[in-house]
């Protein structure tokens, strides 16, 4: 079992415990027929306190997960090497220029954290590529790589687009 699932299960157990404690306090307050409203308020404070505590913990955990995932993606990206018959369509992560990154994170099942990165890069020949990376539960999958034609790159990248320099019939 991964540490992510252990943390999620422990968090769920503590939230359940807080809910049961709050329910117990509400029950005591109602048995006293409203003569002690402080117990009812205490139950409400317990629920709110645990909610705030765990939301802060989950947020900090997700920030750490995103930082670790970004590092994994960058290491993986530098090792990428795609050779093509026509050299201008080749891509090496170590020589490519990152033009734009779009990140997203979250969890589809509520337990396993996910990080997604869409990266637009330009190779030394001025050709653009889009790479889509996913890190799910700490494991990085093979990226989706697509060559982006110049007209689409101009639309997608707007002011970050740099046209290739044409010398004769070749692009530089």
C-alpha positions in Angstrom: 0.0 0.0 0.0 1.4 3.4 -1.0 2.0 6.1 1.6 -0.7 8.2 -0.2 -3.4 5.6 0.5 -2.2 5.2 4.1 -2.5 9.0 4.6 -5.9 9.1 3.0 -7.2 6.2 5.1 -5.8 7.8 8.4 -7.4 11.1 7.4 -10.7 9.5 6.8 -10.6 7.6 10.1 -9.8 10.8 12.0 -12.6 12.7 10.3 -15.0 9.9 11.2 -13.8 10.0 14.8 -14.4 13.8 14.9 -17.9 13.3 13.4 -18.7 10.7 16.1 -17.4 13.0 18.9 -19.5 15.9 17.6 -22.6 13.6 17.3 -22.0 12.5 20.9 -21.8 16.1 22.1 -25.0 17.0 20.1 -26.8 14.0 21.7 -25.8 15.0 25.2 -26.9 18.6 24.5 -30.3 17.5 23.2 -30.8 15.0 26.2 -30.4 17.9 28.5 -33.3 19.5 26.6 -31.4 22.6 25.7 -30.4 23.6 29.2 -26.8 23.4 28.2 -26.3 24.9 24.7 -22.6 25.0 25.2 -22.3 21.3 24.5 -24.0 21.7 21.1 -21.7 24.5 20.3 -18.7 22.4 21.3 -19.8 19.7 18.9 -20.0 22.3 16.1 -16.5 23.7 17.0 -15.1 20.1 16.9 -16.5 19.6 13.4 -15.3 22.9 12.1 -11.9 22.5 13.8 -11.2 19.1 12.3 -12.4 20.3 8.9 -10.0 23.2 8.9 -7.2 21.1 10.3 -7.5 18.4 7.6 -8.1 20.8 4.7 -4.8 22.6 5.6 -3.0 19.2 5.9 -4.4 18.0 2.5 -3.5 21.3 0.9 0.1 21.1 2.2 0.3 17.5 1.2 -0.9 18.3 -2.3 1.6 21.1 -2.6 4.4 18.7 -1.7 3.1 16.1 -4.2 3.0 18.7 -7.0 6.6 19.8 -6.3 7.8 16.2 -6.3 5.8 15.3 -9.4 7.1 18.4 -11.3 10.6 17.3 -10.4 10.0 13.8 -11.8 8.5 15.2 -15.0 11.5 17.6 -15.5 14.0 14.7 -15.0 12.0 12.5 -17.4 11.8 15.3 -19.9 15.5 15.9 -20.0 16.0 12.2 -20.9 13.5 12.2 -23.8 15.0 11.5 -27.2 12.9 11.1 -30.3 14.8 10.5 -33.5 13.2 11.0 -36.9 14.4 10.5 -40.5 14.0 14.3 -41.0 16.3 15.9 -38.4 14.0 19.0 -38.0 11.3 16.8 -36.5 13.6 15.2 -33.9 13.2 16.1 -30.3 15.7 15.9 -27.4 14.6 17.1 -24.0 18.1 18.3 -23.2 18.2 20.7 -26.2 14.5 21.7 -26.4 13.3 25.1 -25.2 10.3 25.0 -22.9 7.8 27.6 -24.2 4.8 27.0 -22.0 3.7 24.7 -19.2 0.1 24.1 -18.1 -0.4 22.2 -14.8 -3.3 20.6 -13.1 -3.6 18.5 -10.0 -6.3 16.7 -8.0 -7.7 13.3 -7.5 -10.4 11.4 -9.4 -11.1 8.8 -6.7 -10.5 11.0 -3.7 -7.5 8.9 -2.6 -4.9 8.7 -5.3 -3.3 12.1 -6.1 -2.8 13.1 -9.7 -0.6 15.7 -11.4 -0.8 16.5 -15.1 1.5 18.7 -17.2 1.0 19.8 -20.8 4.3 21.2 -22.0 4.9 23.1 -25.3 8.5 23.0 -26.5 10.6 24.1 -29.5 13.5 22.1 -30.8 16.6 23.8 -32.2 15.2 23.7 -35.7 12.2 25.8 -34.7 9.6 23.0 -34.7 7.1 22.8 -31.9 5.9 19.8 -29.9 3.3 19.2 -27.3 4.0 16.7 -24.5 1.4 15.6 -22.0 2.7 14.0 -18.8 0.7 12.3 -16.0 1.9 11.4 -12.5 -0.7 9.2 -10.7 0.0 8.0 -7.2 3.7 9.0 -7.6 4.2 6.9 -10.8 5.0 8.8 -14.0 3.5 7.4 -17.2 5.0 7.7 -20.7 4.1 11.1 -22.1 1.9 11.7 -25.1 4.1 13.5 -27.7 2.7 15.3 -30.7 4.4 17.5 -33.3 2.5 20.9 -33.6 2.4 22.5 -37.1 3.5 26.2 -37.2 0.0 27.6 -37.7 -1.4 25.7 -34.7 1.6 26.6 -32.6 1.1 30.3 -33.4 -2.5 30.1 -32.2 -1.8 28.0 -29.1 1.2 30.0 -27.9 0.1 33.5 -28.9 2.9 36.0 -27.9 5.3 33.2 -26.9 5.4 31.9 -30.5 8.7 32.4 -32.4 8.6 31.7 -36.1 11.4 29.6 -37.6 14.0 31.5 -39.7 14.0 30.3 -43.3 17.3 30.2 -45.2 16.7 29.0 -48.7 14.6 25.9 -48.4 15.6 25.1 -44.9 14.4 26.4 -41.5 16.8 27.5 -38.8 
